[in-house]
Amino acid sequence: MTSYRDDAIADLRELAEAAARLRSDLRVKEGVYRKIARTLERGTGVAKAMQMVKADQARRELTDAIEDFEYFRHRSRLSLTASGLEEGMTIGQIGRAWGISRQLAARYARESRDSA
């Protein structure tokens, strides 16, 4: 296997782990949102309801999980692009495989070369 292929495999595994963490965090935050809705339905003021469920902390945690997922998603796109190029794929083929424009595929290719 090539180093680009190894990088792509490692990046995809990290992406899968980030997706699992995001899914878990989304489930937890779903509960927070439902709890705040129930609290508001009982007539509690918005400020108090948000404070009760620690909405500020929930927002930060979810934002961090989304950013983590996006970071690994981008890395996997770059490493898969580099691996595809190494295997002889054209920019057009990479774009079609991702379902993106040729221009965006070319940007991924440039970025993958710059980060290597």
C-alpha positions in Angstrom: 0.0 0.0 0.0 1.1 3.6 -0.6 1.6 6.2 2.1 -1.2 8.2 0.5 -3.5 5.2 0.7 -2.4 4.6 4.3 -3.1 8.2 5.2 -6.6 7.9 3.6 -7.4 4.8 5.6 -6.2 6.4 8.8 -8.1 9.6 8.1 -11.3 7.6 7.3 -11.0 5.8 10.6 -10.6 9.1 12.5 -13.6 10.5 10.6 -15.7 7.5 11.6 -14.7 8.1 15.2 -15.5 11.8 15.0 -18.9 10.9 13.4 -19.6 8.6 16.3 -18.7 11.3 18.8 -20.9 13.8 17.0 -23.8 11.4 16.9 -23.5 10.8 20.6 -23.3 14.5 21.3 -26.3 15.2 19.1 -28.3 12.6 21.1 -27.4 14.2 24.4 -28.2 17.7 23.1 -31.5 16.5 21.7 -32.4 15.7 25.3 -31.3 19.1 26.4 -33.4 20.8 23.8 -36.5 18.7 24.8 -35.9 19.5 28.4 -35.7 23.2 27.8 -39.0 23.0 25.7 -40.7 21.2 28.6 -39.4 23.7 31.1 -40.7 26.6 28.9 -44.1 24.9 28.5 -44.4 24.9 32.3 -44.0 28.7 32.3 -40.4 29.0 33.3 -38.7 32.1 31.9 -36.2 31.7 29.1 -33.2 32.9 31.1 -33.9 30.5 33.9 -34.8 27.6 31.6 -31.5 28.1 29.7 -29.5 28.3 32.9 -31.2 25.1 34.3 -30.0 23.1 31.3 -26.7 24.8 31.0 -27.5 25.9 27.4 -24.2 27.8 27.1 -22.2 24.6 27.8 -24.4 22.5 25.5 -23.8 25.0 22.7 -20.0 25.0 23.1 -19.8 21.2 23.3 -21.9 20.7 20.2 -20.0 23.4 18.3 -16.7 21.7 19.2 -18.1 18.3 18.1 -19.2 19.7 14.8 -15.8 21.4 14.2 -14.0 18.2 15.1 -16.1 16.2 12.6 -15.6 18.9 9.9 -11.8 18.8 10.4 -11.6 15.1 10.0 -14.0 15.1 7.0 -11.8 17.7 5.2 -8.6 15.7 6.0 -10.2 12.5 4.6 -11.2 14.4 1.4 -7.6 15.6 0.9 -6.0 12.2 1.7 -8.5 10.3 -0.6 -7.8 12.9 -3.3 -4.1 12.4 -3.0 -4.5 8.6 -3.0 -6.7 8.8 -6.1 -4.3 11.0 -7.9 -1.5 8.6 -7.0 -3.5 5.8 -8.5 -3.9 7.7 -11.7 -7.4 9.3 -11.3 -7.9 12.6 -13.1 -9.2 15.7 -11.4 -12.5 15.1 -13.4 -12.8 11.6 -12.1 -12.2 12.7 -8.5 -14.8 15.4 -8.9 -17.4 12.9 -10.3 -16.5 10.4 -7.5 -17.2 13.1 -4.8 -20.1 14.6 -6.7 -18.3 18.0 -6.7 -17.2 20.4 -9.4 -13.9 19.8 -11.2 -12.8 23.2 -9.8 -13.4 22.1 -6.2 -11.6 18.8 -7.0 -8.7 20.7 -8.3 -8.6 22.8 -5.1 -8.6 19.6 -3.0 -5.7 18.3 -5.2 -3.7 21.5 -4.7 -4.4 21.5 -1.0 -3.5 17.8 -0.6 -0.1 18.5 -2.4 0.5 21.6 -0.2 -0.2 19.7 3.0 2.0 16.7 2.1 
